[in-house]
Amino acid sequence: MVERAAMDLELSDEQRQIIDTVRRWIKKEVIPQASRYEHADEYPHPFIDQLKALGLFGATIPQEYGGLGLDYVTYAMINEELSRGWMSLSGAINTHLLMAYVVMKNGTEEQKRAWLPKFATGEQRGGLALSEAHAGSDVAAIRTRARRDGAEYVIDGAKMWITNARFGNTFCLLAKTDTQAEPPHAGISAFIIEKGGAGFSVSRDLPKLGYKGIKTCELAFEGFRIPASNLIGQEGMGFRYVMEALELGRINIAARGCGLVRAAFEDSVRYAQQRHAFGKPICEHQAIQFKLAEMATDLEAGRLLYISAALKKQRGERADVESGMAKLFCSQAATKHTLEAIHIHGGYGYTTEFDVERYYRDAPLLTVGEGTNEILRQVIAKGLVKRYPVG
């Protein structure tokens, strides 16, 4: 089976058991109900509760803080499994664990002990409050301001496209603490913020092509006060902290892409053996065979890319180029092959009776999330030039 190919890695029995547990849960619970939740754009509270019970909101949080302490390869493979069933579930966990990553790597010990155990159980969950209406790829152009006022910071501004905003309660916020800093990103700081205080509102839910169920929202801040102790690390270092976290986020996006390609492939190869045309199963027609062959090949190539990036990240090395390559390739493969799955299913593929139309609507998010593919091409190229200097 294509889904088993990556298991040829030297995974421990514990790693295999965790991945198999998630796979069985996806097959039994998620796949039969995903389309109903997705088409209704309904938040899947039962699935979120089950993800909590599985411990996946603490997947990469160290065991000393109540998490599972999983390595990044295992975590990425779990996200492939989740996305094979319903990609939105992977999104609910990914942005949450990026928030946790920033705290794990840069927070004080007091902050880690205060926040990480609650993140691990899902009691406190949310994500990154990074992008703004005028600052998506250009993070340094954010306008949200955090002004120091005695023992507090006062926050004013707005954030856009924030996953988990409606039903989450805690976020890692990037805001300008120095509007005159040069370069501009040197004036950006990171904070932990919680819902509930005056001046913090979820202003609206954003309607989307796909990636439904998990709400994506706009946040608004007007004189919102937080304790100065909620500053993560040092003032002016927030941009760097989040860029390091996004390496893991891009590995996750790549794994999601493989999950979508796998879903498209598995549904298509099954349908192609059942559907007959011109007196034989369509899997015996060369045009369909070529599509299936390319799907399976790109799935294997994409999986090797994200595993390679995850291994480098796990070793504590910079993985900007590798995670960028993995995200670029896998997101493009997902966009291509989910459309090919519709072609294989023919007229049925264009209806909501089959899941392939959902895969096709979900795939484009991967080309813009965690940095657009255009930005990633720049990241990859700049990284390659540094690695291959002249002389």
C-alpha positions as a Markdown table, in Angstrom:
| # | Residue | x | y | z |
|---|---|---|---|---|
| 1 | Met | 0.0 | 0.0 | 0.0 |
| 2 | Val | 1.2 | 3.5 | -0.8 |
| 3 | Glu | 0.1 | 4.7 | 2.7 |
| 4 | Arg | 2.6 | 2.2 | 4.3 |
| 5 | Ala | 5.6 | 3.1 | 2.2 |
| 6 | Ala | 7.0 | 5.7 | 4.7 |
| 7 | Met | 6.8 | 3.1 | 7.4 |
| 8 | Asp | 9.9 | 1.6 | 6.0 |
| 9 | Leu | 11.7 | 4.3 | 8.0 |
| 10 | Glu | 13.4 | 3.1 | 11.1 |
| 11 | Leu | 10.5 | 4.0 | 13.3 |
| 12 | Ser | 10.2 | 2.8 | 16.9 |
| 13 | Asp | 7.4 | 0.6 | 17.9 |
| 14 | Glu | 5.9 | 3.5 | 19.8 |
| 15 | Gln | 6.0 | 5.7 | 16.7 |
| 16 | Arg | 4.3 | 3.1 | 14.6 |
| 17 | Gln | 1.7 | 2.6 | 17.3 |
| 18 | Ile | 0.9 | 6.3 | 17.5 |
| 19 | Ile | 0.6 | 6.6 | 13.7 |
| 20 | Asp | -1.5 | 3.5 | 13.4 |
| 21 | Thr | -3.8 | 4.7 | 16.2 |
| 22 | Val | -4.4 | 8.0 | 14.4 |
| 23 | Arg | -5.0 | 6.1 | 11.1 |
| 24 | Arg | -7.6 | 3.8 | 12.6 |
| 25 | Trp | -9.4 | 6.7 | 14.3 |
| 26 | Ile | -9.5 | 8.6 | 11.0 |
| 27 | Lys | -10.9 | 5.6 | 9.1 |
| 28 | Lys | -13.5 | 4.8 | 11.7 |
| 29 | Glu | -14.6 | 8.2 | 13.0 |
| 30 | Val | -13.6 | 11.0 | 10.7 |
| 31 | Ile | -14.0 | 9.8 | 7.1 |
| 32 | Pro | -17.6 | 8.7 | 7.5 |
| 33 | Gln | -18.6 | 12.2 | 8.9 |
| 34 | Ala | -16.1 | 14.7 | 7.5 |
| 35 | Ser | -18.2 | 15.7 | 4.5 |
| 36 | Arg | -21.3 | 16.4 | 6.6 |
| 37 | Tyr | -19.3 | 18.8 | 8.9 |
| 38 | Glu | -17.5 | 20.3 | 6.0 |
| 39 | His | -20.5 | 21.1 | 3.8 |
| 40 | Ala | -22.3 | 22.5 | 6.8 |
| 41 | Asp | -19.2 | 24.5 | 7.7 |
| 42 | Glu | -19.8 | 23.2 | 11.2 |
| 43 | Tyr | -17.1 | 23.3 | 13.9 |
| 44 | Pro | -16.4 | 19.6 | 14.7 |
| 45 | His | -16.6 | 19.7 | 18.5 |
| 46 | Pro | -16.6 | 15.9 | 18.9 |
| 47 | Phe | -13.5 | 15.5 | 16.8 |
| 48 | Ile | -11.7 | 18.2 | 18.7 |
| 49 | Asp | -12.6 | 16.5 | 22.0 |
| 50 | Gln | -11.2 | 13.2 | 20.6 |
| 51 | Leu | -8.0 | 14.9 | 19.5 |
| 52 | Lys | -7.6 | 16.2 | 23.0 |
| 53 | Ala | -8.2 | 12.6 | 24.3 |
| 54 | Leu | -5.5 | 11.3 | 21.9 |
| 55 | Gly | -3.1 | 13.9 | 23.4 |
| 56 | Leu | -2.5 | 15.5 | 20.0 |
| 57 | Phe | -2.8 | 19.1 | 21.1 |
| 58 | Gly | 0.4 | 18.3 | 23.0 |
| 59 | Ala | 2.1 | 16.2 | 20.3 |
| 60 | Thr | 5.4 | 18.1 | 20.2 |
| 61 | Ile | 5.3 | 19.5 | 23.7 |
| 62 | Pro | 7.9 | 17.8 | 25.9 |
| 63 | Gln | 6.7 | 15.2 | 28.4 |
| 64 | Glu | 8.0 | 17.3 | 31.3 |
| 65 | Tyr | 5.3 | 19.8 | 30.5 |
| 66 | Gly | 2.5 | 17.3 | 30.0 |
| 67 | Gly | 2.9 | 16.7 | 26.2 |
| 68 | Leu | 3.6 | 13.6 | 24.2 |
| 69 | Gly | 7.1 | 14.8 | 23.3 |
| 70 | Leu | 6.9 | 13.4 | 19.8 |
| 71 | Asp | 9.7 | 14.0 | 17.2 |
| 72 | Tyr | 8.9 | 16.1 | 14.2 |
| 73 | Val | 8.9 | 13.1 | 11.7 |
| 74 | Thr | 6.2 | 11.4 | 13.7 |
| 75 | Tyr | 4.3 | 14.6 | 14.1 |
| 76 | Ala | 4.4 | 15.3 | 10.3 |
| 77 | Met | 3.3 | 11.7 | 9.6 |
| 78 | Ile | 0.3 | 12.2 | 12.0 |
| 79 | Asn | -0.6 | 15.3 | 10.0 |
| 80 | Glu | -0.6 | 13.3 | 6.8 |
| 81 | Glu | -3.0 | 10.9 | 8.4 |
| 82 | Leu | -5.3 | 13.7 | 9.6 |
| 83 | Ser | -5.3 | 15.4 | 6.2 |
| 84 | Arg | -6.1 | 12.1 | 4.5 |
| 85 | Gly | -9.3 | 12.1 | 6.4 |
| 86 | Trp | -10.1 | 15.8 | 6.7 |
| 87 | Met | -7.5 | 18.5 | 6.3 |
| 88 | Ser | -9.2 | 21.0 | 8.6 |
| 89 | Leu | -8.3 | 18.8 | 11.6 |
| 90 | Ser | -4.6 | 19.2 | 10.9 |
| 91 | Gly | -5.0 | 22.9 | 10.8 |
| 92 | Ala | -6.6 | 23.0 | 14.2 |
| 93 | Ile | -3.5 | 21.3 | 15.7 |
| 94 | Asn | -0.8 | 22.9 | 13.6 |
| 95 | Thr | -1.3 | 26.5 | 14.4 |
| 96 | His | -1.8 | 25.6 | 18.0 |
| 97 | Leu | 1.5 | 23.8 | 18.2 |
| 98 | Leu | 3.3 | 26.7 | 16.4 |
| 99 | Met | 2.2 | 28.9 | 19.3 |
| 100 | Ala | 3.5 | 26.3 | 21.7 |
| 101 | Tyr | 6.8 | 26.1 | 19.8 |
| 102 | Val | 7.4 | 29.8 | 20.2 |
| 103 | Val | 6.9 | 29.5 | 24.0 |
| 104 | Met | 9.0 | 26.3 | 24.2 |
| 105 | Lys | 12.0 | 27.7 | 22.4 |
| 106 | Asn | 11.9 | 31.3 | 23.7 |
| 107 | Gly | 9.8 | 31.6 | 26.8 |
| 108 | Thr | 11.0 | 31.7 | 30.4 |
| 109 | Glu | 10.8 | 28.7 | 32.5 |
| 110 | Glu | 7.9 | 30.3 | 34.4 |
| 111 | Gln | 6.1 | 30.9 | 31.1 |
| 112 | Lys | 6.6 | 27.3 | 30.0 |
| 113 | Arg | 5.3 | 25.9 | 33.3 |
| 114 | Ala | 2.3 | 28.3 | 33.2 |
| 115 | Trp | 1.3 | 27.7 | 29.6 |
| 116 | Leu | 2.6 | 24.5 | 28.1 |
| 117 | Pro | 0.7 | 22.0 | 30.3 |
| 118 | Lys | -2.6 | 23.8 | 29.4 |
| 119 | Phe | -1.6 | 23.8 | 25.8 |
| 120 | Ala | -0.9 | 20.1 | 25.9 |
| 121 | Thr | -4.3 | 19.1 | 27.2 |
| 122 | Gly | -6.1 | 21.5 | 24.9 |
| 123 | Glu | -7.6 | 23.4 | 27.8 |
| 124 | Gln | -5.8 | 26.5 | 26.4 |
| 125 | Arg | -5.7 | 26.3 | 22.6 |
| 126 | Gly | -5.4 | 28.7 | 19.7 |
| 127 | Gly | -2.6 | 29.7 | 17.4 |
| 128 | Leu | -0.6 | 32.4 | 15.7 |
| 129 | Ala | -2.0 | 35.9 | 15.4 |
| 130 | Leu | 0.4 | 37.0 | 12.7 |
| 131 | Ser | -1.1 | 38.2 | 9.4 |
| 132 | Glu | -2.9 | 41.4 | 8.8 |
| 133 | Ala | -5.1 | 42.7 | 6.0 |
| 134 | His | -2.2 | 44.7 | 4.7 |
| 135 | Ala | 0.6 | 42.4 | 5.8 |
| 136 | Gly | 0.4 | 38.7 | 4.8 |
| 137 | Ser | 3.7 | 37.7 | 3.2 |
| 138 | Asp | 5.3 | 41.0 | 4.2 |
| 139 | Val | 5.2 | 40.4 | 7.9 |
| 140 | Ala | 7.5 | 43.3 | 8.7 |
| 141 | Ala | 4.7 | 45.6 | 7.5 |
| 142 | Ile | 2.3 | 44.7 | 10.4 |
| 143 | Arg | 0.6 | 47.7 | 12.0 |
| 144 | Thr | -0.7 | 46.2 | 15.2 |
| 145 | Arg | 1.0 | 48.1 | 18.1 |
| 146 | Ala | 2.0 | 47.0 | 21.6 |
| 147 | Arg | 2.8 | 50.0 | 23.8 |
| 148 | Arg | 4.4 | 49.6 | 27.2 |
| 149 | Asp | 2.5 | 51.2 | 30.0 |
| 150 | Gly | 4.0 | 50.5 | 33.4 |
| 151 | Ala | 3.5 | 46.8 | 34.2 |
| 152 | Glu | 1.3 | 46.3 | 31.1 |
| 153 | Tyr | 1.3 | 46.5 | 27.3 |
| 154 | Val | -1.6 | 48.1 | 25.5 |
| 155 | Ile | -2.4 | 46.6 | 22.2 |
| 156 | Asp | -4.2 | 48.3 | 19.3 |
| 157 | Gly | -4.7 | 46.9 | 15.8 |
| 158 | Ala | -6.2 | 43.9 | 13.9 |
| 159 | Lys | -5.3 | 40.5 | 12.7 |
| 160 | Met | -6.6 | 38.6 | 9.7 |
| 161 | Trp | -7.0 | 35.0 | 8.6 |
| 162 | Ile | -6.5 | 33.6 | 12.1 |
| 163 | Thr | -7.2 | 29.9 | 12.5 |
| 164 | Asn | -8.8 | 28.7 | 15.7 |
| 165 | Ala | -9.9 | 32.3 | 16.5 |
| 166 | Arg | -13.6 | 31.6 | 17.1 |
| 167 | Phe | -13.3 | 28.6 | 19.4 |
| 168 | Gly | -9.7 | 29.0 | 20.6 |
| 169 | Asn | -8.9 | 31.1 | 23.6 |
| 170 | Thr | -5.1 | 31.8 | 23.5 |
| 171 | Phe | -2.8 | 33.2 | 20.9 |
| 172 | Cys | 0.8 | 34.1 | 20.1 |
| 173 | Leu | 0.5 | 37.7 | 18.9 |
| 174 | Leu | 3.1 | 39.6 | 16.9 |
| 175 | Ala | 3.0 | 43.4 | 17.4 |
| 176 | Lys | 5.2 | 46.4 | 16.8 |
| 177 | Thr | 6.9 | 47.6 | 20.0 |
| 178 | Asp | 9.2 | 49.9 | 18.1 |
| 179 | Thr | 7.8 | 51.6 | 15.0 |
| 180 | Gln | 11.1 | 53.3 | 14.2 |
| 181 | Ala | 13.3 | 50.2 | 14.2 |
| 182 | Glu | 15.5 | 49.5 | 11.2 |
| 183 | Pro | 15.1 | 47.0 | 9.6 |
| 184 | Pro | 11.4 | 47.1 | 10.4 |
| 185 | His | 11.2 | 43.5 | 11.6 |
| 186 | Ala | 13.6 | 44.4 | 14.4 |
| 187 | Gly | 10.7 | 46.3 | 16.1 |
| 188 | Ile | 8.4 | 43.3 | 16.3 |
| 189 | Ser | 7.7 | 41.4 | 19.5 |
| 190 | Ala | 5.8 | 38.3 | 20.5 |
| 191 | Phe | 3.2 | 38.0 | 23.2 |
| 192 | Ile | 0.8 | 35.4 | 24.7 |
| 193 | Ile | -2.7 | 36.8 | 24.8 |
| 194 | Glu | -6.0 | 35.4 | 26.1 |
| 195 | Lys | -9.6 | 36.1 | 25.3 |
| 196 | Gly | -11.8 | 37.7 | 27.9 |
| 197 | Gly | -10.3 | 41.1 | 28.4 |
| 198 | Ala | -11.9 | 44.4 | 27.4 |
| 199 | Gly | -10.7 | 45.5 | 23.9 |
| 200 | Phe | -10.2 | 42.1 | 22.4 |
| 201 | Ser | -12.9 | 40.8 | 20.0 |
| 202 | Val | -13.3 | 38.3 | 17.2 |
| 203 | Ser | -14.8 | 40.7 | 14.7 |
| 204 | Arg | -16.0 | 38.3 | 12.0 |
| 205 | Asp | -15.7 | 34.8 | 10.5 |
| 206 | Leu | -14.2 | 34.7 | 7.0 |
| 207 | Pro | -16.1 | 32.7 | 4.3 |
| 208 | Lys | -13.7 | 30.4 | 2.4 |
| 209 | Leu | -13.6 | 28.2 | -0.6 |
| 210 | Gly | -12.4 | 25.2 | 1.4 |
| 211 | Tyr | -10.8 | 24.5 | 4.8 |
| 212 | Lys | -14.2 | 24.7 | 6.4 |
| 213 | Gly | -15.4 | 23.7 | 9.8 |
| 214 | Ile | -12.3 | 25.2 | 11.4 |
| 215 | Lys | -13.2 | 28.8 | 11.6 |
| 216 | Thr | -10.8 | 31.5 | 10.2 |
| 217 | Cys | -11.4 | 34.9 | 11.6 |
| 218 | Glu | -10.4 | 38.6 | 12.0 |
| 219 | Leu | -9.3 | 39.7 | 15.4 |
| 220 | Ala | -9.6 | 43.3 | 16.6 |
| 221 | Phe | -7.8 | 45.1 | 19.5 |
| 222 | Glu | -8.6 | 48.4 | 21.0 |
| 223 | Gly | -6.8 | 49.4 | 24.1 |
| 224 | Phe | -6.4 | 45.7 | 25.0 |
| 225 | Arg | -4.2 | 45.4 | 28.1 |
| 226 | Ile | -2.0 | 42.4 | 29.0 |
| 227 | Pro | 0.6 | 41.9 | 31.7 |
| 228 | Ala | 4.2 | 42.8 | 30.7 |
| 229 | Ser | 5.1 | 39.2 | 31.8 |
| 230 | Asn | 3.2 | 38.0 | 28.7 |
| 231 | Leu | 6.1 | 39.2 | 26.5 |
| 232 | Ile | 7.9 | 36.1 | 25.0 |
| 233 | Gly | 11.6 | 36.4 | 25.1 |
| 234 | Gln | 13.0 | 39.9 | 24.3 |
| 235 | Glu | 11.4 | 42.9 | 22.7 |
| 236 | Gly | 12.2 | 43.1 | 19.0 |
| 237 | Met | 12.8 | 39.3 | 18.6 |
| 238 | Gly | 9.3 | 38.2 | 17.7 |
| 239 | Phe | 9.8 | 38.1 | 14.0 |
| 240 | Arg | 12.8 | 35.8 | 14.4 |
| 241 | Tyr | 10.9 | 33.5 | 16.8 |
| 242 | Val | 8.0 | 33.1 | 14.5 |
| 243 | Met | 10.1 | 32.6 | 11.4 |
| 244 | Glu | 11.8 | 29.6 | 13.1 |
| 245 | Ala | 8.4 | 28.2 | 14.1 |
| 246 | Leu | 7.2 | 28.5 | 10.5 |
| 247 | Glu | 9.8 | 26.0 | 9.4 |
| 248 | Leu | 7.8 | 23.4 | 11.3 |
| 249 | Gly | 4.6 | 24.9 | 10.0 |
| 250 | Arg | 5.8 | 24.4 | 6.4 |
| 251 | Ile | 6.7 | 20.8 | 7.1 |
| 252 | Asn | 3.2 | 20.4 | 8.4 |
| 253 | Ile | 1.8 | 22.0 | 5.2 |
| 254 | Ala | 3.8 | 19.6 | 3.1 |
| 255 | Ala | 2.5 | 16.6 | 5.1 |
| 256 | Arg | -1.0 | 18.0 | 4.6 |
| 257 | Gly | -0.4 | 18.1 | 0.9 |
| 258 | Cys | 0.7 | 14.5 | 1.0 |
| 259 | Gly | -2.5 | 13.6 | 2.9 |
| 260 | Leu | -4.6 | 15.2 | 0.2 |
| 261 | Val | -2.6 | 13.5 | -2.6 |
| 262 | Arg | -3.0 | 10.2 | -0.8 |
| 263 | Ala | -6.8 | 10.7 | -0.4 |
| 264 | Ala | -7.1 | 11.6 | -4.1 |
| 265 | Phe | -5.0 | 8.6 | -5.1 |
| 266 | Glu | -6.7 | 6.0 | -2.9 |
| 267 | Asp | -10.2 | 7.2 | -3.9 |
| 268 | Ser | -9.2 | 7.3 | -7.6 |
| 269 | Val | -7.5 | 3.9 | -7.8 |
| 270 | Arg | -10.5 | 2.3 | -6.1 |
| 271 | Tyr | -13.0 | 4.0 | -8.3 |
| 272 | Ala | -10.9 | 3.3 | -11.5 |
| 273 | Gln | -11.2 | -0.5 | -10.8 |
| 274 | Gln | -15.0 | -0.3 | -10.2 |
| 275 | Arg | -15.9 | 2.1 | -13.1 |
| 276 | His | -16.2 | 0.5 | -16.5 |
| 277 | Ala | -16.0 | 2.3 | -19.9 |
| 278 | Phe | -15.7 | 0.9 | -23.4 |
| 279 | Gly | -16.1 | -2.6 | -22.1 |
| 280 | Lys | -13.4 | -2.7 | -19.3 |
| 281 | Pro | -12.4 | -1.0 | -16.0 |
| 282 | Ile | -11.1 | 2.5 | -16.6 |
| 283 | Cys | -7.9 | 1.5 | -14.8 |
| 284 | Glu | -7.0 | -0.5 | -17.9 |
| 285 | His | -7.1 | 2.6 | -20.1 |
| 286 | Gln | -3.7 | 4.2 | -20.5 |
| 287 | Ala | -4.9 | 7.8 | -19.9 |
| 288 | Ile | -6.1 | 6.8 | -16.4 |
| 289 | Gln | -3.0 | 4.6 | -15.7 |
| 290 | Phe | -0.8 | 7.6 | -16.4 |
| 291 | Lys | -2.7 | 9.8 | -13.9 |
| 292 | Leu | -2.5 | 7.1 | -11.2 |
| 293 | Ala | 1.2 | 6.6 | -11.8 |
| 294 | Glu | 2.0 | 10.3 | -11.4 |
| 295 | Met | -0.2 | 10.5 | -8.3 |
| 296 | Ala | 1.7 | 7.7 | -6.6 |
| 297 | Thr | 5.1 | 8.9 | -7.7 |
| 298 | Asp | 4.5 | 12.5 | -6.4 |
| 299 | Leu | 3.1 | 11.2 | -3.2 |
| 300 | Glu | 6.3 | 9.2 | -2.5 |
| 301 | Ala | 8.6 | 12.1 | -3.6 |
| 302 | Gly | 6.6 | 14.6 | -1.4 |
| 303 | Arg | 6.8 | 12.3 | 1.6 |
| 304 | Leu | 10.5 | 12.0 | 1.3 |
| 305 | Leu | 10.9 | 15.8 | 1.1 |
| 306 | Tyr | 8.9 | 16.5 | 4.2 |
| 307 | Ile | 10.6 | 13.7 | 6.2 |
| 308 | Ser | 14.0 | 15.0 | 5.1 |
| 309 | Ala | 13.0 | 18.5 | 6.3 |
| 310 | Ala | 11.6 | 17.1 | 9.6 |
| 311 | Leu | 14.8 | 15.2 | 10.3 |
| 312 | Lys | 16.9 | 18.3 | 9.9 |
| 313 | Lys | 14.5 | 20.3 | 12.1 |
| 314 | Gln | 14.7 | 17.6 | 14.7 |
| 315 | Arg | 18.5 | 17.8 | 14.8 |
| 316 | Gly | 18.2 | 21.5 | 15.6 |
| 317 | Glu | 19.5 | 22.7 | 12.3 |
| 318 | Arg | 18.1 | 25.5 | 10.1 |
| 319 | Ala | 15.6 | 24.0 | 7.8 |
| 320 | Asp | 14.3 | 27.0 | 5.9 |
| 321 | Val | 15.3 | 25.7 | 2.5 |
| 322 | Glu | 14.2 | 22.1 | 3.1 |
| 323 | Ser | 10.9 | 23.0 | 4.6 |
| 324 | Gly | 10.3 | 25.5 | 1.8 |
| 325 | Met | 11.1 | 22.8 | -0.9 |
| 326 | Ala | 8.8 | 20.3 | 0.8 |
| 327 | Lys | 5.9 | 22.8 | 1.1 |
| 328 | Leu | 6.3 | 24.1 | -2.4 |
| 329 | Phe | 6.4 | 20.6 | -4.0 |
| 330 | Cys | 3.7 | 19.0 | -1.9 |
| 331 | Ser | 1.2 | 21.9 | -2.2 |
| 332 | Gln | 1.6 | 22.0 | -6.0 |
| 333 | Ala | 1.2 | 18.2 | -6.1 |
| 334 | Ala | -2.0 | 18.5 | -4.0 |
| 335 | Thr | -3.4 | 21.1 | -6.3 |
| 336 | Lys | -2.6 | 19.1 | -9.4 |
| 337 | His | -3.7 | 15.7 | -8.3 |
| 338 | Thr | -6.9 | 16.6 | -6.6 |
| 339 | Leu | -8.0 | 18.0 | -9.9 |
| 340 | Glu | -6.9 | 14.8 | -11.6 |
| 341 | Ala | -9.0 | 12.9 | -9.2 |
| 342 | Ile | -12.0 | 14.8 | -10.4 |
| 343 | His | -11.1 | 13.9 | -14.0 |
| 344 | Ile | -10.8 | 10.3 | -13.1 |
| 345 | His | -14.2 | 10.3 | -11.4 |
| 346 | Gly | -15.8 | 12.2 | -14.3 |
| 347 | Gly | -19.2 | 13.7 | -13.7 |
| 348 | Tyr | -19.4 | 12.1 | -10.3 |
| 349 | Gly | -16.2 | 13.9 | -9.3 |
| 350 | Tyr | -17.9 | 17.3 | -9.7 |
| 351 | Thr | -20.7 | 16.4 | -7.4 |
| 352 | Thr | -20.8 | 16.5 | -3.6 |
| 353 | Glu | -21.6 | 12.8 | -3.5 |
| 354 | Phe | -17.9 | 12.0 | -3.7 |
| 355 | Asp | -15.1 | 13.4 | -1.5 |
| 356 | Val | -12.8 | 14.4 | -4.3 |
| 357 | Glu | -14.5 | 17.8 | -4.8 |
| 358 | Arg | -13.7 | 18.6 | -1.2 |
| 359 | Tyr | -10.0 | 17.6 | -1.6 |
| 360 | Tyr | -9.9 | 20.0 | -4.7 |
| 361 | Arg | -11.3 | 22.9 | -2.7 |
| 362 | Asp | -9.0 | 22.3 | 0.2 |
| 363 | Ala | -5.8 | 22.1 | -1.8 |
| 364 | Pro | -5.3 | 25.8 | -2.8 |
| 365 | Leu | -4.9 | 26.8 | 0.9 |
| 366 | Leu | -1.6 | 25.0 | 0.9 |
| 367 | Thr | -0.2 | 27.2 | -1.8 |
| 368 | Val | -0.7 | 30.4 | 0.3 |
| 369 | Gly | -0.7 | 29.2 | 3.9 |
| 370 | Glu | 2.6 | 29.5 | 5.9 |
| 371 | Gly | 4.0 | 31.7 | 3.2 |
| 372 | Thr | 2.9 | 31.8 | -0.4 |
| 373 | Asn | 4.7 | 29.6 | -2.9 |
| 374 | Glu | 6.0 | 32.8 | -4.6 |
| 375 | Ile | 7.7 | 33.8 | -1.3 |
| 376 | Leu | 9.0 | 30.3 | -0.8 |
| 377 | Arg | 10.7 | 30.3 | -4.1 |
| 378 | Gln | 12.6 | 33.4 | -2.9 |
| 379 | Val | 13.4 | 31.8 | 0.4 |
| 380 | Ile | 14.7 | 28.7 | -1.3 |
| 381 | Ala | 16.8 | 30.6 | -3.8 |
| 382 | Lys | 18.3 | 32.9 | -1.2 |
| 383 | Gly | 19.2 | 29.9 | 0.9 |
| 384 | Leu | 20.8 | 28.1 | -2.0 |
| 385 | Val | 23.0 | 31.1 | -2.9 |
| 386 | Lys | 24.3 | 31.3 | 0.7 |
| 387 | Arg | 25.1 | 27.6 | 0.6 |
| 388 | Tyr | 27.0 | 27.8 | -2.7 |
| 389 | Pro | 29.1 | 31.0 | -2.4 |
| 390 | Val | 31.5 | 31.9 | -5.2 |
| 391 | Gly | 35.2 | 31.3 | -4.6 |
